[in-house]
Amino acid sequence: MHLFPPPQTLAYTRGSLRQPSQSPTLHPSTFNLQPSSYTLSITPKGISITAASPEAAHYAQVTLNQILAQHPDGQIPCLEITDWPDLPVRGYMLDISRCKVPTQASLFQLIDLLASLKYNQLQLYTEHTFAYRDHPQVWQDASPLTPADIQALDAYCKDRYIELVPNQNSFGHMERWLRHPAYHPFAESPKGFEHPISGWKEHGSTLKPTPASADFADSLFAELLPNFTSRQLNVGGDEPWELGQGYSREQVGKRGKTRVYLDHLLRIQKKVQARGYEMQFWGDIIINQPELAAELDPDVTALLWGYEADHPFADHCAAMQSARANFTLVPGTSTWNSIGGRLQTALPNIDSAAANAKRYAANGLLLTEWGDNGHHHSNLTSILPILQAAARAWHPNTEPLDLEIPATQLIPNPLSKSEYTALIELSSIAASFSTYLHNASWLNKILFAQPKQFPQLAPQLIPAELETARQRLRSLATTGKLELAHQLLLHAARKGIALTKQKQPAAFPAELLETYRHHWLARNRPGGLEESIAYLTPKP
């Protein structure tokens, strides 16, 4: 029998229970201070649950459901389970601001998956994809979530003991707003800026650090927050790329970027607290001078993110502990910029984050799925990282996990065995190249390369590696959404081989674009689709 996440203790006892016809007997716990702990006892006479809280009783029922599903003949082994989560926060964050906003039905399916794995927090990363009443020009092409959508999702989560935490970036990553002239007065660099990775950007992405910008963010909070029952708010604040290039150049020159950043974050903190909420924020800037985190109020949580297998979570945890700051560790699915997934990066990254979260008494774990550059990957590519994070957040350890049985048998809408095999192989192909790319795979990079990039890209490619990848992809059997990923990667391999031979690559197959549209619209809203497709077609 396979239980997932694996319980803390499981002991089989003598005998079995035949065809249980009654609901389990539920007893409140009077002795265990762990609010999410439970015991599950199966004897020949029946099933009993002792739970420290309604949430704990829910977790016991999730475990029992898995047991019953694996014994369809009605003969259940007698056993005793004592179980609790090691990490209080076990969360998942889905990016809904890089073109792809799922339908309500798809989001309900995601919530069911998370509930079946004992997650207790969900965030939907938002830049511009909430239908703010006074800002239709920002979201009109995005098929945004409405207040009614959020309220329905919140109720659905709450019924499953998941906290839907509001998420609205409010400092960096505001390019969807700042491209419009009406919002230029809030921009650090309204006429564009030099991005340190991708070069010149025509529009700003960061709000200038002023009281007026904090007031603007607060006006968004005022409309967004009443749709949630959570009393937490993730205000974002990551990657304010051009901070110090425009309005704040003099301030940053005199006082430093982290100091200027924190002063504005403290303005936002006051707005959040005035509304009676606890603030979360991305920790990538404060970690440069972690001693400054001591100035944050005790109810504020830094989200320390890092997506590589060797990310220095331990160093960052120790630094935040020294500042007496709250923090949550944030690994990633590593599905973005990959098409087929990158499990060889995601799984050890998750393991490291969970182990350090326990070691340094972090609030917990928040697994992130980003959608950088058009969100082209299938939701299926994130299932195995979601499983890994569920197990490691419940009970961090180094024991190998068998993900195949939970992926193909225990979760709602399980993978087929061929889908599971294909996901493993697609990630293996991504990892087969001798040069490692951060936050991306080589085939993904080739797939989206534009003609002007070909002369620089071609010398970086190794023909034998591309030919091996092509052969492995040709021999792979896939269907449905993974067939689309398969064909996209196969096209990328052929494109790369052509570039190494200094030949013009074949045009992107028109039938693949139609297949892409079909799979997108089966699970996602139409807004953002054409923008996502535009990444796949040559630009003049």
Sequence and secondary structure as in RCSB ss.txt:
>XXXX:A:sequence
MHLFPPPQTLAYTRGSLRQPSQSPTLHPSTFNLQPSSYTLSITPKGISITAASPEAAHYAQVTLNQILAQHPDGQ
IPCLEITDWPDLPVRGYMLDISRCKVPTQASLFQLIDLLASLKYNQLQLYTEHTFAYRDHPQVWQDASPLTPADI
QALDAYCKDRYIELVPNQNSFGHMERWLRHPAYHPFAESPKGFEHPISGWKEHGSTLKPTPASADFADSLFAELL
PNFTSRQLNVGGDEPWELGQGYSREQVGKRGKTRVYLDHLLRIQKKVQARGYEMQFWGDIIINQPELAAELDPDV
TALLWGYEADHPFADHCAAMQSARANFTLVPGTSTWNSIGGRLQTALPNIDSAAANAKRYAANGLLLTEWGDNGH
HHSNLTSILPILQAAARAWHPNTEPLDLEIPATQLIPNPLSKSEYTALIELSSIAASFSTYLHNASWLNKILFAQ
PKQFPQLAPQLIPAELETARQRLRSLATTGKLELAHQLLLHAARKGIALTKQKQPAAFPAELLETYRHHWLARNR
PGGLEESIAYLTPKP
>XXXX:A:secstr
   SS  SEEEEEEEEEES  S  EEEE SS   TT EEEEEETTEEEEEESSHHHHHHHHHHHHHHHHT TTSE
EEEEEEEE  SSSEEEEEEE SSS  B HHHHHHHHHHHHHTT  EEEEE SS B  TT HHHHTTS  B HHHH
HHHHHHHHHTT EEE B   SS  HHHHTSGGGGGGBSSTT EEETTTEEESS  SB SSHHHHHHHHHHHHHHG
GG   SEEE      TTTTTSTTHHHHHHH HHHHHHHHHHHHHHHHHHTT EEEEE TTGGGSGGGGGGS TT 
EEEEE  STT  HHHHHHHHHHTT EEEEE B   TTTSS  HHHHHHHHHHHHHHHHHTT SEEEEEE  GGG 
 S GGGGHHHHHHHHHHHHS   S    HHIIIIISSS   HHHHHHHHHHHHHHTTSSS  TTS HHHHHHH  
GGGHHHHGGG  HHHHHHHHHHHHT    HHHHHHHHHHHHHHHHHHHHHTT       HHHHHHHHHHHHHHB 
STTHHHHHHTTS   
